[in-house]
Amino acid sequence: QQQVKQSPQSLIVQKGGISIINCAYENTAFDYFPWYQQFPGKGPALLIAIRPDVSEKKEGRFTISFNKSAKQFSLHIMDSQPGDSATYFCAASKAAGNKLTFGGGTRVLVKP
Amino acid sequence: NAGVMQNPRHLVRRRGQEARLRCSPVKGHSHVYWYRQLPEEGLKFMVYLQKENIIDESGMPKERFSAEFPKEGPSILRIQQVVRGDSAAYFCASSLFDSGGTTDTQYFGPGTRLTVL
């Protein structure tokens, strides 16, 4: 009930292409869905987050799409750059101040 | 504007020793979370603390692990009698609780990489 499933595990995209990462959750009590970016040897950094009352949120080249009925959400990275090469984690939490449940991560490699 | 600070960044212990990991949250943040990341895996929640209180320790192993967040000073994650399986990256996050009840962002530190020989 607490699981968040993330796919694919890894992704290779050409510079300028679109990276798409998908996540699915089971617990309908989740109401906050952030995406984190992690570079090797560093801590996760918040990229963008969404709540179930909106279906899409865009910040620069990063867009979250949210499908409440399907219990799925995805991250789109437009115009992917080599500097975007990192591991991306989706996560979910319920209610204020609660723990984050993370997906397994997607390692993205952007080739120049 | 200092972010979440963790020390040490790297810690090597022999089996049976104690590991003590420290986390100083973002200034003004009163909520601290500890997560563990095994190699090539996602982060797993361990414990959630407020000052002088453990709010949720559902992810903490029942034995050998303890955490505290005293009124003064950093939060401490303590692992007694470490075993090889404890080797992982341990991340601390902090948040500023919104009185309006909305979930607030968790800001992560750089992590402590524990290696048990």
Interface residues (C-beta under 8 A of the other chain):
Chain A: Q6 D31 Y32 P34 Y36 G41 K42 G43 P44 A45 L46 A49 F89 S93 A95 A96 G97 N98 K99 L100 T101 F102 G103 G104 G105
Chain B: V4 H31 Y33 Y35 E41 G42 L43 K44 F45 Y48 I55 D56 S58 G59 F91 A93 S95 F97 D98 G101 T102 T103 D104 T105 Q106 Y107 F108 G109 P110 G111
